C-alpha cells in the first residue's frame, strides 16, 4: 500500500467542486478522505483508462463517480459526476 503525501486536483475537478453547495462539498471531501486513507478502494479501469480508478459515492441522494489515479505518492483527482457520459468525458480529458 502506498502512503499518499500529496493530493493534486485537475482544473476540471476544481471547477466542478466550486459549483457545489457546502453540504455537497462535505460529502465530496469524505469521499476524497476515503480514497486518501485506502488508495485501492476504487475499481481499476482497463483499456483507454488503464491506471485510472473510479470510486462510487453518494452526494446527498445521488450516486456519483470520482476518477482518480495514484502515481508514486501523489493522488491525482481527475473528475467526478453522474454516470451519464462520465467515461466519455474522462477519456477526452485524459487525451488532452
ZIQUILIN-V572317 format. One record per run of one state. SS is the DSSP state (2 for helix, 1 for strand, 0 for the rest). FROM is the first residue (numbers start at 1). TO is the last residue. Records with the same first field share a line. If there is no record, write none. Layout:
SS=FROM-TO + FROM-TO
//
This chain:
0=1-5 + 10-10 + 19-21 + 38-38 + 42-42 + 45-46 + 50-52 + 60-61 + 72-73 + 82-85 + 96-96
1=6-9 + 43-44 + 53-59 + 62-71 + 74-81
2=11-18 + 22-37 + 39-41 + 47-49 + 86-95
//
